[in-house]
Amino acid sequence: MNTIKDVLVEKFKDVFGYDPGDVYETRIRNARSVICQEKYDEEDMIEIWDTSIFSNGKSGLVLTVDSVCVNASENFTSKFIAKYADIDYMHIEEDSFLGIDTSSLDLEMKYGVTYQISLEDFDKEDMKEFITYAMSLYTETVELEG
């Protein structure tokens, strides 16, 4: 039987076109402690988008088995953990300021908060597709259990 991580890894490969994962221990350790705020183990992590200056995992985005974690000062919402099950819906806010793209993927949470992902290291449509799929896994699980 496939685990949620196995299913999400397959979806990741389908959407982004490459195998997720990281083998650089320093980046994994720092992403766990800083980006994921010590809430996830390495086994829970699917992919790290590292935006730190030294590529050491202290800034960026991490996809986990049940959340998207962000800690990046250049991001609109600089630090958050959004559980897939808590996201109500998403939309892409396209905008620019003085000719600079300021578009974001907006995560509208069920409890009224909006988190914005504005990092430029990935395609926002692809990220939206992946997160939508992850959300559906948790919605189906809740409905099956209820």
TAKA-V867939 format. One record per residue. N is the residue number from 1. RES is the residue in one small letter. SS is DSSP state (h for helix, s for strand, l for the rest). PHI is phi as a letter, one per 30 degrees, with the letter a starting at -180 (* if undefined). Layout:
n = <N;N>
res = <RES;RES>
ss = <SS;SS>
phi = <PHI;PHI>
This chain:
n = <1;2;3;4;5;6;7;8;9;10;11;12;13;14;15;16;17;18;19;20;21;22;23;24;25;26;27;28;29;30;31;32;33;34;35;36;37;38;39;40;41;42;43;44;45;46;47;48;49;50;51;52;53;54;55;56;57;58;59;60;61;62;63;64;65;66;67;68;69;70;71;72;73;74;75;76;77;78;79;80;81;82;83;84;85;86;87;88;89;90;91;92;93;94;95;96;97;98;99;100;101;102;103;104;105;106;107;108;109;110;111;112;113;114;115;116;117;118;119;120;121;122;123;124;125;126;127;128;129;130;131;132;133;134;135;136;137;138;139;140;141;142;143;144;145;146>
res = <m;n;t;i;k;d;v;l;v;e;k;f;k;d;v;f;g;y;d;p;g;d;v;y;e;t;r;i;r;n;a;r;s;v;i;c;q;e;k;y;d;e;e;d;m;i;e;i;w;d;t;s;i;f;s;n;g;k;s;g;l;v;l;t;v;d;s;v;c;v;n;a;s;e;n;f;t;s;k;f;i;a;k;y;a;d;i;d;y;m;h;i;e;e;d;s;f;l;g;i;d;t;s;s;l;d;l;e;m;k;y;g;v;t;y;q;i;s;l;e;d;f;d;k;e;d;m;k;e;f;i;t;y;a;m;s;l;y;t;e;t;v;e;l;e;g>
ss = <l;l;l;h;h;h;h;h;h;h;h;h;h;h;h;h;l;l;l;l;l;l;l;l;h;h;h;h;h;h;h;h;h;h;h;l;l;l;l;l;l;h;h;h;s;s;s;s;s;s;l;l;l;l;l;l;l;l;l;s;s;s;s;s;l;l;s;s;s;s;s;l;l;l;l;l;l;l;s;s;s;s;s;h;h;h;s;s;s;s;s;s;s;l;l;s;s;l;l;s;s;l;l;s;s;s;s;s;s;l;l;l;l;s;s;s;s;l;l;l;l;l;l;h;h;h;h;h;h;h;h;h;h;h;h;h;h;h;h;h;h;h;h;h;h;l>
phi = <*;d;d;e;d;e;d;d;d;d;d;e;e;d;d;c;i;a;d;d;k;b;c;d;e;d;d;d;d;d;d;d;d;c;d;c;h;i;c;b;d;e;d;d;d;c;b;c;c;c;c;d;e;c;h;c;i;c;b;k;b;b;c;c;d;b;a;c;c;b;b;a;d;d;d;e;c;d;a;a;b;c;d;e;d;c;d;d;a;b;a;c;c;c;a;b;b;h;i;c;d;c;d;b;c;c;c;c;d;d;c;j;c;c;c;c;c;b;d;c;d;a;d;d;d;d;d;d;d;d;d;e;d;d;e;d;d;d;d;d;d;d;d;d;d;d>
